[in-house]
Amino acid sequence: MQDMSNNAVIVRKLMQSSEGYPKVGENIDFVRRPYDASQLQLSDNFPVLAKVLYISVDPFLKLRLIENLDADEEVTKPFEEGKPLSCYAVVTVIDSLSEKWKKGDRLFSFANWEEYTLLSTQTLESSCLITDKDDSMLKDYLGVLGMAGHTAYIGLKHVGHPKANETVLVSSACGAVGMMAGQLAKSFGCYVVGSAGSDEKVEFLKNELHFDDAFNYKKENYSDALKRTCPKGIDVYFDNVGGELLDTVFLHANLYARIIYCGALSQYCAKEPYGLKNTMQMITKCIRFEGFSYYYYYSLYWDECCSTIKKLLSEQKLHFKLDMKVGLEQTPEAFTSMLQGKNFGKVIVQVAQD
């Protein structure tokens, strides 16, 4: 390991919730570090050493940059200043004390944003073995076959319970989860509408992903857009943004509508949170409103998701757009740009090749 590096993306300074977007160099930063074997020793608590191949760059990480955030789970509690950020990743096992995970195994796992990292026993409990031998598919486990695809599938099927001919609305529909949720809803026989932030993205949804309709939320009033695109009302809302659009959906929801509260992108960097006003509609329309976090479900449905999504891919019923950066040093800028909606598709970073 001599002369090797273990570069990382670290937290410089945690933020207050009112500070808006994180700043590269001030809140997060890429740092060059030598490989230090003394910091990567296997132990009972950290039985696996892994090389990081690809990392996922996701909006929810902004919450973990907030100081004094009240959360205890490994994937939701605040990051530590001076330490690497972490998220879902594809890694290959370099060394192991575990009977389950062997050298050479490739895993979908939570991992630090560094070139080489130790995996804890807690992390390994929810890690999943990647059995595909095709190296070109590895990146897909952070996209269509990873968190984005599985979040969309589990949230839609097991939380939203869509039925054929129902109207499904998806916000941030050109984002990684949104584009999958919309296409899966189409495969279930639903009428699907998406919201996006540019005319280009609206055309992509309608022409490439075959959504039934879509609107540019930056150019059209929410209520007018929903009246136009969802004339029969909304039965299922896959929410990735929260805020005013969610509040407006309550007014256009049908009796017994289901709302999958998967994300709140509009609120992560808002200096003041949006106060919902129309929640009484949940009572009068018997709306089911359920928060959904992929972290608590994916190991339960891993095989079901992979087999279903692979089948739809083979039938050419799913298309997925990756926004891939190459090099760990690209990660801070990729993260902040993604939070501002500058990405088109799922953002991942290739750290190394296997």
HUNOR-V476024 format. One line per field, one symbol per residue. ss: DSSP state (H for helix, E for strand, - for the rest). phi: phi as a letter, one per 30 degrees, with the letter a starting at -180 (. if undefined). Layout:
BEGIN
ss: ???
phi: ???
END
This chain:
BEGIN
ss: ----E--EEEE---E-HHH----E---EEEE--E--HHH--------EEEEEEEEE--HHHHHHHE-----------------E-EEEEEEEEEEE---------EEEEEEE-E-EEEE-HHHHH--EE-----HHHHHHHH----HHHHHHHHHHHHHH------EEEE-----HHHHHHHHHHHH---EEEEEE--HHHHHHHHHH----EEEE-----HHHHHHHH----EEEEEE---HHHHHHHHHHEEEEEEEEE---HHHH------------HHHH---EEEE--HHH-HHHHHHHHHHHHHHHHH-------EEEEE-HHHHHHHHHHHH------EEEEE----
phi: .didcbdaccddadccdddiddcdjccbadbcbddcddcbddaddbdbcbcdcbbccbdddeddcddiddacdecbdedcdicddbadacbbdcaacdddccejdcbcadaddadbaccddddddcdbdccdcddddedddcbdcceddddddddddccdhdceidcccbchdcdeddddddddddddicdcbbcacaddddddddccciddaabcddcbeeddddddcbdciccbccccbiiddeddeedcddeidbccccabedcdcddbddcdccdeddddchdccbdbbeedbdddcedddddddddddddhcbbbccccccjedddedddddddciddbjdcbbddacd
END
